[in-house]
Amino acid sequence: MTVTVRTTVPTGYGWSADGKTAAEISEDIRQTQYRLEADARALRSKLAPRRLVPAAAVAGGLAALAILIRTIRRRRR
């Protein structure tokens, strides 16, 4: 799995208070927060261990099979 990290911040991030009312600044902050949360959700979904559960099930099945085979062999001796 590879993850790329941005080296520059897109121009759509942040806000500038030059000549804006308090309501406009507040809306800019809300929009920035929404974009950051959306990016964080997207990153979490990329990093989610989707293949971990099936791999653990296969490994657990193989371990159980190995223990069963070992037990059967010991009983025969």
MARBA-3410 file (N, C-alpha, C, O; in Angstrom, 1 decimal):
77
0.8,-1.2,0.0,0.0,0.0,0.0,0.9,1.2,0.0,1.8,1.3,0.8 ~ 0.6,2.1,-0.9,1.4,3.4,-0.9,0.5,4.5,-0.6,-0.7,4.6,-1.0 ~ 1.0,5.5,0.1,0.3,6.7,0.5,1.0,7.9,0.0,2.2,8.0,0.3 ~ 0.4,8.8,-0.7,1.1,10.0,-1.1,0.7,11.2,-0.2,-0.5,11.3,0.2 ~ 1.6,12.0,0.1,1.4,13.1,0.9,1.6,14.4,0.1,2.6,14.5,-0.6
0.6,15.3,0.2,0.8,16.6,-0.5,1.9,17.4,0.0,2.1,17.5,1.3 ~ 2.7,18.0,-0.9,3.8,18.8,-0.4,3.4,20.3,-0.4,4.0,21.1,0.2 ~ 2.3,20.6,-1.1,1.8,22.0,-1.1,0.3,22.0,-0.7,-0.4,21.0,-0.9 ~ -0.1,23.1,-0.1,-1.5,23.2,0.2,-2.3,23.8,-0.9,-1.8,24.8,-1.5 ~ -3.4,23.2,-1.3,-4.2,23.7,-2.4,-4.6,25.1,-2.1,-4.8,25.5,-1.0
-4.8,25.9,-3.2,-5.2,27.3,-3.0,-6.6,27.5,-2.4,-6.9,28.5,-1.9 ~ -7.4,26.4,-2.4,-8.8,26.5,-1.8,-8.8,26.4,-0.3,-9.9,26.6,0.3 ~ -7.7,26.2,0.3,-7.7,26.0,1.8,-7.4,27.4,2.4,-6.8,28.3,1.8 ~ -7.9,27.5,3.6,-7.7,28.7,4.4,-8.7,29.8,4.0,-9.6,29.6,3.3 ~ -8.4,31.0,4.6,-9.3,32.1,4.3,-8.5,33.4,4.6,-7.5,33.4,5.3
-9.0,34.5,4.0,-8.4,35.8,4.2,-9.4,36.7,4.7,-10.5,36.8,4.2 ~ -9.1,37.4,5.8,-10.1,38.3,6.4,-10.1,39.7,5.8,-10.8,40.6,6.3 ~ -9.4,39.9,4.7,-9.3,41.3,4.1,-10.6,41.8,3.6,-11.2,41.2,2.7 ~ -11.2,42.8,4.3,-12.4,43.4,3.9,-13.7,42.5,4.0,-14.7,42.8,3.4 ~ -13.7,41.5,4.8,-14.8,40.6,5.0,-15.5,40.9,6.3,-14.9,41.4,7.3
-16.8,40.6,6.3,-17.6,40.8,7.5,-17.3,39.6,8.4,-16.8,38.6,8.0 ~ -17.8,39.7,9.6,-17.6,38.6,10.6,-18.4,37.3,10.1,-17.9,36.2,10.3 ~ -19.5,37.5,9.5,-20.3,36.4,8.9,-19.6,35.7,7.8,-19.6,34.5,7.7 ~ -18.9,36.5,6.9,-18.2,35.9,5.8,-17.0,35.1,6.3,-16.7,34.1,5.8 ~ -16.3,35.7,7.3,-15.2,35.0,7.9,-15.6,33.7,8.5,-15.0,32.7,8.4
-16.7,33.7,9.3,-17.3,32.6,9.9,-17.6,31.5,8.9,-17.3,30.3,9.1 ~ -18.2,31.9,7.8,-18.6,30.9,6.7,-17.3,30.4,6.1,-17.3,29.2,5.8 ~ -16.3,31.2,5.9,-15.0,30.7,5.3,-14.4,29.6,6.3,-13.9,28.6,5.8 ~ -14.5,29.9,7.6,-13.9,28.9,8.6,-14.7,27.6,8.5,-14.1,26.5,8.5 ~ -16.0,27.7,8.4,-16.9,26.5,8.3,-16.5,25.7,7.1,-16.4,24.5,7.1
-16.4,26.4,5.9,-16.1,25.7,4.7,-14.7,25.0,4.8,-14.5,23.9,4.3 ~ -13.7,25.7,5.4,-12.4,25.1,5.5,-12.5,23.9,6.4,-11.8,22.9,6.1 ~ -13.2,24.0,7.5,-13.3,22.8,8.4,-14.0,21.7,7.7,-13.6,20.5,7.9 ~ -15.0,21.9,6.9,-15.7,20.9,6.2,-14.7,20.2,5.2,-14.7,19.0,5.1 ~ -13.9,21.0,4.5,-12.9,20.4,3.5,-11.9,19.6,4.2,-11.5,18.5,3.8
-11.4,20.1,5.4,-10.4,19.3,6.1,-11.0,18.0,6.7,-10.3,17.0,6.6 ~ -12.2,18.0,7.1,-12.9,16.8,7.6,-13.1,15.8,6.5,-12.9,14.6,6.7 ~ -13.5,16.3,5.3,-13.6,15.4,4.1,-12.3,14.8,3.7,-12.3,13.6,3.4 ~ -11.2,15.6,3.8,-9.9,15.0,3.4,-9.5,14.0,4.5,-8.9,13.0,4.1 ~ -9.8,14.3,5.7,-9.4,13.3,6.8,-10.2,12.0,6.6,-9.6,10.9,6.8
-11.5,12.1,6.3,-12.3,10.9,6.0,-11.7,10.1,4.9,-11.7,8.9,4.9 ~ -11.4,10.8,3.8,-10.8,10.1,2.6,-9.5,9.4,2.9,-9.3,8.3,2.5 ~ -8.7,10.1,3.7,-7.4,9.5,4.1,-7.6,8.2,5.0,-7.0,7.2,4.8 ~ -8.6,8.4,6.0,-8.9,7.2,6.8,-9.4,6.0,6.0,-9.1,4.9,6.3 ~ -10.2,6.3,5.0,-10.8,5.2,4.2,-9.7,4.6,3.3,-9.7,3.4,3.1
-8.7,5.4,2.9,-7.6,4.8,2.2,-6.7,3.9,3.0,-6.1,2.9,2.6 ~ -6.5,4.3,4.3,-5.7,3.6,5.2,-6.4,2.5,6.0,-5.7,1.8,6.8 ~ -7.7,2.3,5.8,-8.4,1.3,6.5,-7.9,-0.1,6.1,-7.7,-0.4,4.9 ~ -7.7,-1.0,7.1,-7.1,-2.3,6.8,-8.2,-3.2,6.3,-8.8,-4.1,7.0 ~ -8.6,-3.1,5.0,-9.6,-3.9,4.4,-9.2,-5.4,4.2,-10.1,-6.3,4.3
-8.0,-5.6,4.0,-7.5,-7.0,3.8,-7.1,-7.7,5.1,-6.7,-8.9,5.0 ~ -7.2,-7.0,6.2,-6.7,-7.6,7.4,-7.7,-8.7,7.9,-7.2,-9.8,8.4 ~ -9.0,-8.5,7.8,-9.9,-9.5,8.3,-9.8,-10.8,7.5,-9.7,-11.9,8.1 ~ -9.9,-10.8,6.2,-9.7,-12.1,5.5,-8.4,-12.8,5.7,-8.3,-14.0,5.8 ~ -7.3,-12.0,5.8,-6.0,-12.6,6.0,-6.0,-13.2,7.4,-5.4,-14.3,7.6
-6.6,-12.6,8.4,-6.6,-13.1,9.7,-7.4,-14.4,9.8,-7.1,-15.4,10.5 ~ -8.5,-14.5,9.0,-9.3,-15.7,9.0,-8.6,-16.8,8.3,-8.6,-17.9,8.8 ~ -7.9,-16.5,7.3,-7.1,-17.6,6.6,-6.0,-18.1,7.6,-5.7,-19.3,7.7 ~ -5.3,-17.1,8.2,-4.2,-17.5,9.1,-4.7,-18.3,10.3,-4.1,-19.3,10.7 ~ -5.9,-17.9,10.8,-6.5,-18.7,11.9,-6.9,-20.1,11.5,-6.7,-21.0,12.2
-7.5,-20.2,10.3,-7.8,-21.5,9.8,-6.6,-22.4,9.6,-6.7,-23.6,9.9 ~ -5.5,-21.8,9.1,-4.3,-22.6,8.9,-3.7,-23.1,10.2,-3.2,-24.2,10.4 ~ -3.8,-22.2,11.2,-3.3,-22.5,12.5,-4.1,-23.6,13.2,-3.6,-24.5,13.8 ~ -5.4,-23.5,13.0,-6.3,-24.6,13.6,-6.1,-25.9,12.9,-6.0,-26.9,13.5 ~ -5.9,-25.9,11.6,-5.6,-27.1,10.8,-4.3,-27.7,11.2,-4.1,-28.9,11.4
-3.3,-26.9,11.5,-2.0,-27.4,11.9,-2.1,-28.0,13.3,-1.5,-29.1,13.5 ~ -2.8,-27.4,14.2,-3.0,-28.0,15.5,-3.7,-29.3,15.4,-3.4,-30.2,16.1 ~ -4.8,-29.4,14.6,-5.5,-30.6,14.4,-4.6,-31.7,13.9,-4.7,-32.8,14.4 ~ -3.9,-31.4,12.9,-3.0,-32.4,12.3,-1.9,-32.9,13.3,-1.7,-34.1,13.4 ~ -1.4,-32.0,14.1,-0.4,-32.3,15.1,-1.0,-33.2,16.2,-0.4,-34.2,16.6
-2.3,-32.9,16.6,-3.0,-33.7,17.6,-3.2,-35.1,17.0,-3.0,-36.1,17.8 ~ -3.7,-35.2,15.8,-3.9,-36.6,15.2,-2.7,-37.4,15.1,-2.7,-38.6,15.4 ~ -1.6,-36.8,14.7,-0.3,-37.5,14.6,0.2,-38.0,16.0,0.7,-39.1,16.1 ~ 0.0,-37.2,17.0,0.4,-37.6,18.4,-0.4,-38.8,18.9,0.1,-39.6,19.6 ~ -1.7,-38.8,18.6,-2.5,-39.8,19.0,-2.2,-41.2,18.4,-2.3,-42.2,19.0
-1.7,-41.2,17.2,-1.4,-42.4,16.5,-0.1,-43.0,17.0,0.1,-44.2,16.8 ~ 0.8,-42.3,17.6,2.1,-42.8,18.1,1.9,-43.5,19.3,2.9,-44.0,19.9
END
